[in-house]
Amino acid sequence: MFEEKRTKTQVRIGRVDYVISSTADEAYVKNVAEYVDNKLNELTRSDRRLSNVMAAILTAVNTADELFRSREDGETLRGQLLQYADEAGALKALTQKLQAENKRLTDENNALKGQNARLEGELKQYRRNGRR
């Protein structure tokens, strides 16, 4: 089987250097590491009594919470998107129905205009013949 190429990226998290082996692009790995480092630093600045292990665990818990909330938001958005797609489908069907009705009414109007013109012609003819 074909195996994806792994790259090693050096990062710093919590004042400790790490080498991360990943199939992801180096810039992505650095962004993830920077995000974790920033979250860890926020936590340790807010409570200096935390040990490195406690800070790392709380950072992991907070990040997992963000992940779960993002997943919930994603599911909510998917549901809304499906609802909007259903509404768009219903509106498209209604638009097609209204366009067909508009065409029918336009055709009927054109027929009535033709009939009106014919009747006006007959009326003129009648008036001409009646005045003699």
N, C-alpha and C positions, 0 to 999 in steps of 0.2 A: 504494500500500500504506500501511497505517496504521503510523506510526513511534512507538515508545514515547517518552514524554516523558523527557528527560534533565534531571537537576538537577546543579548545581555545588555541591560541598561543600568547604569549606576545612578542611584538616587539617594537623597538624604531625608529621613523622616525622624523627627524628634531628636535631632542632633546626632543621629547614628547613620552611618553610610550602609547602604544595602546594594546588592547586585540582584536585579530581577530578571529572570529568564522568561521570555514571553514571545508568543507569535504576533503580538500586537506591535504596532509601529512605535518607535522610540519616543516620539513626541507625545503619544497617547499615554504611555507608561509614565512619563515625567509629569504629565498633567494630573494623572491619578495620584501619584506620589505627593505632588504639591498640594492637592486637595486634602489628602489624609494628614499631611504635615500641618496645614493651616488649621484643620479641625482639632488636631492634637494640641497645637499651640494655644488655640482659643480656650480649650478646656484647662490646660495647666496654668494659664494666666488667671483664669477665674477662680481656681482653687489650688494654691501652691502646696497644700498638704498631700495631694495625690501622689502616690508612687508612680513610677513609669508604667508598671504593669496595670495598675488601676486606671490610669489615664488612657492606656491603650485599649483596655476592655471597654471603658465608657465611650471612647471614640468609635469603637466597632459597634457598640449597641446603638449609639446615635446615628451612625451611618446606615445600619440595618433598618432603623426606624425611618430614615429618609427614603430608603429603597422601598420599603413596604408602602409608605404613603404615596410615593411616586407610582407604584404599581396600581394602587387603588385609584389614583387620579387618572391613570392611563385607562383603566377599565371603565371608569365613569365617562371619560372622553370617547372611548370606543362605543359605548352605549348611546351617547348623544349623537355620534356620527352616524350610527345605524338608524337612529330615529330621524335625523335630518335626511338621510338617503331615502328612507321610506316616504317622508313628506315630499321630497323632491320628485319621487316617482309618482306620487298621487297628483302633485301639481302639474307634472308633465302630461299625465293622462287627462287632467282637467283642461289643460291648454289645448291638447289635441281635439278634445270634445268641443271646446269653444270655437276653435278654428274651423271645425267641420260645420258647426252651427252658423258661424259667420259666413262661410262660403254658401251654405244653403240659403241664408237670408239675402245675401248679395245676388245670388242667382234669381231668387224670387223677386227681389226689387227690380232687377234688370228686366225680368219677364213682365212685371207690372208697368214698368216704364214703356216697354214696347207696346203693351196692351193699351196704355194711356195714349200713346202717340197714334196708334191705330184708331182709337175711339175719337180722338180730337180730329183726326182726318175725316172720319165718317160724319162727325158733327158739322165740320166745315162744309162737307159735301151736302149734308142734309139742309143746312142753312142756305146754301147756294141754290139748291133745288126747290126749297120751300119758298123762297123769295120771288120766284119767277111768276 
